[in-house]
Amino acid sequence: MNYKKVLGWYYINGNNKSPSWTGVEYLYNFLINNKDVGPFGKEVTMGKIQLGDIAQLSFDGVKYEHSLIITTIKNLYDLSEIKIASHTFDSFDKPISEYVYKNIRFIHIQGVRK
């Protein structure tokens, strides 16, 4: 666990967790910038994603508002063949192509520091 209040990665309970557990931009900033304990990653193109990576959606084309975890990849270049899990409307193995959005970005999880 990384117990930094704003830029950390921890979950004690529903009322005591870092913003990166529920905030899309907080998760992005944590993963992209983390040099301390916990997971870290980098933004990549769709063709470089792997299972367990994160897709983030922007519905208005400006602000990213939804994070999805990649669960299945049958074709790296076809969003109907890349499936996800998400919690807002509990989904598992749902094709990304079923979402309506304006922008998408991908975060490849490179590893975890202990």
C-alpha positions as CSV (number, residue, x, y, z in Angstrom):
1,M,0.0,0.0,0.0
2,N,1.1,3.6,-0.7
3,Y,-0.6,5.7,2.0
4,K,-0.2,9.1,0.4
5,K,-3.5,10.9,0.8
6,V,-3.9,12.3,-2.7
7,L,-1.4,10.5,-4.9
8,G,-1.4,7.2,-3.1
9,W,-2.8,3.7,-3.6
10,Y,-4.6,2.2,-0.6
11,Y,-7.9,0.8,0.3
12,I,-8.8,0.3,4.0
13,N,-12.6,0.4,3.6
14,G,-15.2,2.2,1.6
15,N,-14.7,5.4,3.6
16,N,-10.9,5.2,3.9
17,K,-9.3,4.9,0.5
18,S,-7.1,6.9,-1.8
19,P,-8.8,8.9,-4.6
20,S,-7.1,6.7,-7.2
21,W,-9.6,3.9,-6.3
22,T,-12.6,5.8,-7.5
23,G,-11.4,8.9,-9.5
24,V,-10.4,8.4,-13.1
25,E,-7.9,11.2,-13.3
26,Y,-6.5,10.3,-9.9
27,L,-5.9,6.7,-11.1
28,Y,-4.3,7.9,-14.3
29,N,-2.0,10.3,-12.4
30,F,-1.1,7.7,-9.9
31,L,-0.2,5.0,-12.4
32,I,1.6,7.3,-14.8
33,N,3.6,9.1,-12.2
34,N,4.2,6.5,-9.4
35,K,7.8,6.1,-8.5
36,D,7.0,4.7,-5.0
37,V,5.2,1.6,-3.7
38,G,2.4,0.1,-5.8
39,P,1.5,-0.4,-9.4
40,F,2.9,1.8,-12.1
41,G,2.3,2.1,-15.8
42,K,2.5,4.2,-19.0
43,E,0.0,5.4,-21.6
44,V,0.2,3.2,-24.7
45,T,-1.6,2.8,-28.0
46,M,-4.3,0.2,-28.4
47,G,-1.9,-2.1,-30.2
48,K,0.3,-2.4,-27.1
49,I,-2.3,-3.3,-24.4
50,Q,-2.2,-6.5,-22.5
51,L,-4.6,-8.3,-20.1
52,G,-5.1,-6.4,-16.9
53,D,-4.3,-3.0,-18.4
54,I,-6.7,-0.1,-18.1
55,A,-8.8,1.7,-20.7
56,Q,-10.3,5.1,-19.8
57,L,-13.2,6.7,-21.6
58,S,-14.0,10.3,-22.3
59,F,-17.7,10.8,-23.0
60,D,-17.4,14.5,-23.8
61,G,-14.0,14.4,-25.6
62,V,-12.3,16.4,-22.8
63,K,-12.6,14.8,-19.4
64,Y,-11.9,11.1,-18.8
65,E,-14.7,9.7,-16.7
66,H,-14.7,5.9,-16.7
67,S,-12.0,3.3,-16.1
68,L,-12.2,-0.3,-17.5
69,I,-10.0,-3.3,-16.9
70,I,-9.0,-5.3,-20.0
71,T,-10.1,-8.9,-19.5
72,T,-10.0,-10.4,-23.0
73,I,-8.0,-9.6,-26.1
74,K,-8.9,-11.5,-29.3
75,N,-7.7,-8.8,-31.8
76,L,-5.7,-5.8,-30.7
77,Y,-7.1,-3.7,-33.4
78,D,-10.8,-4.3,-33.1
79,L,-12.6,-2.8,-30.1
80,S,-15.4,-5.4,-30.4
81,E,-12.7,-8.1,-29.7
82,I,-11.3,-6.3,-26.6
83,K,-13.4,-7.0,-23.6
84,I,-13.5,-5.4,-20.2
85,A,-14.7,-5.5,-16.6
86,S,-16.1,-2.5,-14.9
87,H,-18.1,-1.7,-11.7
88,T,-20.3,1.3,-12.4
89,F,-22.8,-1.0,-14.2
90,D,-21.3,-4.3,-13.2
91,S,-19.9,-5.7,-16.5
92,F,-17.6,-8.6,-17.3
93,D,-16.2,-9.5,-20.7
94,K,-18.2,-6.6,-22.3
95,P,-16.7,-5.4,-25.6
96,I,-15.4,-1.9,-25.4
97,S,-17.2,-1.2,-28.7
98,E,-20.5,-1.3,-26.8
99,Y,-19.7,2.0,-25.1
100,V,-20.5,5.3,-26.6
101,Y,-17.5,7.7,-26.1
102,K,-15.5,10.3,-27.8
103,N,-11.9,9.5,-26.7
104,I,-10.2,6.5,-25.3
105,R,-6.8,6.1,-23.7
106,F,-4.9,3.0,-22.5
107,I,-2.6,2.5,-19.6
108,H,-0.3,-0.5,-19.7
109,I,0.6,-1.7,-16.2
110,Q,4.3,-2.2,-16.2
111,G,4.7,-3.7,-12.8
112,V,4.4,-3.2,-9.0
113,R,7.0,-1.8,-6.6
114,K,7.3,-3.2,-3.1
